[in-house]
Amino acid sequence: MATRRAALKFIGGMAACAGLPGLSLGAPSAGERRLVFVFLRGGMDGLSAVPAHGDPQYAARRGALAVEAPLRLDATFGLSPYLAEMHKLYGAGELAVLHAVASPYRERSHFDAQNLLENGTARPFGRDTGWLNAALGAGARPRGLALGQSIPLVLRGPAQVSSWSPSALPVPDADLLERLAALYRGDPLLERSFAAAREAQGMMERRDAGGGVQAVLALAKAAGEILGKPEGPRVASIDFGGWDTHINQLGEYSALTRNLRLLDRSVAALKASLGEAWRHTAVLIVTEFGRTVAPNGSNGTDHGTAGAAFVAGGAVRGARVIADWPGLAERALHEGRDLRPTLDLRALFKAALLAQLSLDEAVLEAQVFPDSRGVKPLEGLFA
């Protein structure tokens, strides 16, 4: 079973080996490095995206939601079969997976959890600016870009950023649909009718490749094209909503299946559009919290605590899972229902900012992530 301590020791030992996938003999200059922050809003189910198939409790705890044929990563973990392109990146040393990871937040509100993760403090609404904007205001001051309808909190602040969005984004918004699903939950007739309508909508989107699929792919492609230009910005954020899967996670046209496929295609599109700049890029793919280990009565999952995250790019020393795995036995669960967090997301963020923006640790603790002195950056994750 993989552990964070063993993984980090392995990373450190192999860092000097030029033959390891993802490593390069010549370090790029700070001006060549790119950083992309992808926020999966709604709480991605980490045990569906990265099933712990080697945990003896996995199949029993997950029940009908257990992934039967994951794409193997190691003896303990796999990837969802809907993440085939990301699995290729893993094999090429361009994707690392983090599991049992969470922010400092321990409650179950989307709004509070998202705010805390974006503002960079240890509490919701700890400040009204974002940690990525704070990072842009320090050091070399690279330009930032928000892709989407608005600038998210993580990029708001005194440092100047620009924005880009397609001319037409889909309606209704995926998060609105999830809120309607929560409203109808408990009414057998309305819940069944709404689920049937959403499945029909999913079939239509799959058939015409329109709606949210086109919009998210457009954001990913645009991010690569803009960041790939020699004179372009070096930091970007992409919002990807609709991960609040309280009902019907299973099925070819479920929201979770559709989103996993779309995430997979978007990462591949980002790599393709970045071109040569992919070699110096790190893509952080995170969510505000995980979901419950056991399924609920609607074949979905509810708000949880720890989950999974991804780091992709040519600047990543990948082909490994970083996890101090707590296990899925009942006594190991957080509050008897959630995967217990053993790794702080800020350790990933700090490592990325040190490597990609050349910030120092003192600046990170004073300006970017206040109240984080006990959280040390992950070592050896970036080339």
N, C-alpha and C positions, 0 to 999 in steps of 0.2 A: 504493500500500500504506500502510495506516495505521501510524503510529508513535506511541509514547508521547509523545515530545517534541512532535510536531506536534499531537497531541490535546490536550495540556495547554496549549499556546500558544493553541489555538482556544478552549478553555474559558475561559481568562483574558480573551481578547479579547471574548468574547460575554457575559461575566458582567454587563455593564452594560445589556444589551439586554432590556428588559422583555418583549418579544414572544417570546423563546425559550421553547419548551415546557419546562415544569417549573420556570420561574423565577417568583418572586412579588415584588411591589414591597415588601411589608411582611414583615420577618423575624419568624417566630413566637418567642414567649418560650421559654426553656429548658424550662418546665413543660409546654409543648404538644408538644414533640418526642418521637417514639418511635423506638426502635431494636430491631430483631428480628434475631437471629443464627440462621441456619439452617445446620446442619452435615450435609452429605451424607456419611455415613460409609461407607467402603469404597473410596474413590478413584474419583470420577466420570471417565469418559472424555471429556475436554474436546474432543477432535477429533471426537467424535460429537455432543456437545451444541452445539458451536460449530465446525463444519467450516470449515477454511481453504480454501475452494473455489478461491480465486484464486491460491493458491500452486502454482507449476508442478509441484511434486513431490507434491502432496496425493493425487491419484488413484492414482499408482503406489505410494506408500508405504503407503497404507491398503488397497489391494487390494479385497477383497470388502466391507470395512467402510466404504468411502468412501460418504458420503451423496450420493445422486444428485440430489436436488431440494431443497436447503436453502432456507429462508426468508431472502431476501437482507437483509443488514445494510449492506454496502458492497462495494467491488470485491474485497476479499480474504476477508471473513468472512460467514457466514450462521448461522442457527439451525436446529437440528433441526426437521423438519416436525412433530414431536410437541410443540413448544413454541409453538403458535400464539397462545395467550393472552399469553405473554411477548413475542412478536413485536409484538402490538398495543400493549403497554406501551412497547416500544422506539419505535414510531412516534409515540406520544403524548408522548415525552420523559420517560417514567417508568421507563426501564430503561437501565442502562449495562452493557456487557460488558467484562470484563478477560480477556486471554489471555496465554499464556506466563508465568503467575503461579504462585508457589509460596511456601511457608514457607521458613525457613532449613534445613529438614531435607533431607538428600541420600541417605538410605538407603531401604530398601523395606519396613519393618515398619509395619503398620497401627497397632499399639499405640504404638510410639514416635512415629510421625508425628502421631497424634491427640493424644497427650499434649503434645508440643511445641507444636502449634498452639493448644492450649487453655491451657497454663500461661503462655504469653506470653514465655518466655525463649528463648534461642538453642539450647537442648539439651533432649532428652527428660528428664523428671523433674527439671528444673531447680528446681522448687518444687512444693508439693502444693496450691496454690490456682490459681485461674484469672484471666486478665487482665480478663474482664468483671466479675468480682466486685471486683477491685482498682479498676476504674473506678467501680463503684457506691460504693465506700468513699471516693471523693474528690469534690470539688466539691459539687454540689447534693444528692448522695445520693438519687437517685430509686430507687423500689422496683423489684426485679427478680422475674421469674417464669420458672420452668422448666416447660416443657410436655413431659410424657412420664412414663415409669415411675420415673425417678430424676433427681436434679439432676446434670447433667454437670459435669465438671471446670471448664469455662470459667466457671461460675457459683458454684463452691465457694469459700468463704473466710469471713472475719469479717463481711462485709456481709450483712445479713439478706435472704434471698430466700424466696419461696413457690413452691409447685409445684401442678400440676394435671394429671390424666390421665383419659382415659375410663374408665368402670367396667370395661370388658373390652377388653384389647388382644390382638391376634392371636397365635396360636402355630401353627407354629413361627416363631421369629424369622428374618428374612431373612438376617442375618449368620450364623446357624447353618447355614442352607442353603448359603451360600457356602463355609463351612468343610468341609461334607460334600462339596461338589463338588470342592474341592481334594484331599480325602482319596481320592476315587475316580478322580482324574485319573491317566491312565496305564494303567488297567485297561479295555480296550476294552468289555467286556461291562457292567461296572458303570457306566462313564461314560455309555454310550448309554442304559442303563436309567434312570439318575438324571435325565439330560437329558429323556427322554420324560416321566418323572413330573412334573418341574417344568413342562414345557410344558402338561401336562394341568391342573396346579394353576393355572397362569396363565389358562387358558381358563375354569376354574370361577370364579376371582376376577372375571374380566371379566363373566361372565354374571350373577353374583349381586351384583356391586359390594360384596362384603363383605371380610372379612379386613383386611389391611394398608391397603387403599384407604380403608376407612371410618375406620380409626384415624388415619392421617396427615391426612386431610381434617378430622377432628374436632379435631385439634391446631391446624391452621391457622385454622379457624373460631373456636375458643375463644380463640386468641391475639388475634384481631381484636376479638372481643366484650369481652374483659377489658381490653385496652389501650385500646380505644375509649371506655371510661367515663371521665368527667372525673376521678373520684377513684381510678382504677385505676393499676396500675404503668405504668412508661414503658419498661422494658427487658425483653425476653423472649428465650428460646432454645428452638429446636425441633430435635430430633434426627430424622434421616431416614436409616435404614440400608439396606443391601442393594445398594450400588453397586460391589461387588467382582466384576466381570464377566469372569471368566477363560474362560468357555465361552459359546458361542451368543449373542453379542450381537445377531445379526440375528433378524428374525422378528417377526411381529405380537404374539406372546405372550412374547417374551423378557423377562428381568428388566430389561434396560436400557430397552427400549421402554416397559414398564409403569411404570418409575420416572420416565422423562421425562414421560410423560403425567400421572402423579400430581403431580410437581413443578409442572407447568403449571397443573393444576387447583387445587393448594394455594395457589399465589401469587394466583390469581384469587379464591379463597375468602377469603384473608386481606384482600385489598383490599376486597372486598364487605362483610365483617364489620366492618372498621375504620370504614367510612363516612367521615364528614367528617375523621376523624383521619388518614386516608391521606395527606392533603395535607402533613402534617408528619412522615411516617414514612420511615425508611430501613430496608431489608431487605437484609442481607448474606447471600449464599448461596455457601458455600465448601465445599471438600473437602480431605482431608489431603494428597493428591498426585494427579497425573495418571496416565496409563497409557501403555504403550509405543506408539510410533507405528505399528509394524507389527503386524498380527494374529498371534496364536500359532496352533498347529496345531489348536486346538479352536474356531476362529472367535470367539475372544475376545481380550482383551488382558491383559497382566500389569502388575504394579506399575511405575509410572514416576516422573516428577519433575514437570515443569510441566504445568499444565492451564488450565482456564477457571474464572471466577467471575462472579457476577452481583450487581448492586446495583439494587434496585427501590424504588419509592416516590415519593410526591409531593414529597419533599424532595430528590430526586435530579435533577441536571442530566444527563438521559440522552440517548438517541438517538445514541450514539457507542460505538465500540469503542476501548478504551485498550490498546494493545499495541505494545511495542517488538519487533516480530516477528522472531525469529531465522531463520526459514525451516526447511524440512524436508529440505534437502539433507543427505546423509550427513555431510559435514564439519561441519555446523551442529548436529548432534544431541548431546545430553548422553550421554556414554559410548557413543556410537554407536547409541543405541536410543530415547532419550527426547527429547521436546520440551525445549529448553533454557530454563531460567527466566531472565527478564530483568526481572521486577517482583516485589517482595517483598509478600506479603499484609499484612504489618504496616503498609505504607504506606496501604493501604485502611483497616485497622482504626483507625489513628491519625486519619486524616481524618474517619472517622465519629464517633469520640469527641470530637474537637474541635468538630464541627458540631452533633451531636445531644445531647451531654451538657455542652457548654461547658467542657470541660477544657482546660488549657493544655499546651503541648508539654513544658515542664519536668516537670510531673506525669507525663505519659505516659512519659518516659524514665526517671524515677526510680522510679516505683511500678508502672506498668502493663506496660511493655515494657522491662525492664532489658536492657542489652547491645544497644540498638537505636539508638544515637546517629547512626549513619550512614544510617538509614532515614528519609527525610523524608516527611511526609504528602502524599498526592496533593492537589493544589490544584484548586479550582474544581469539585469533583465534587458538592458539596452546596449547596443554595440557602440 
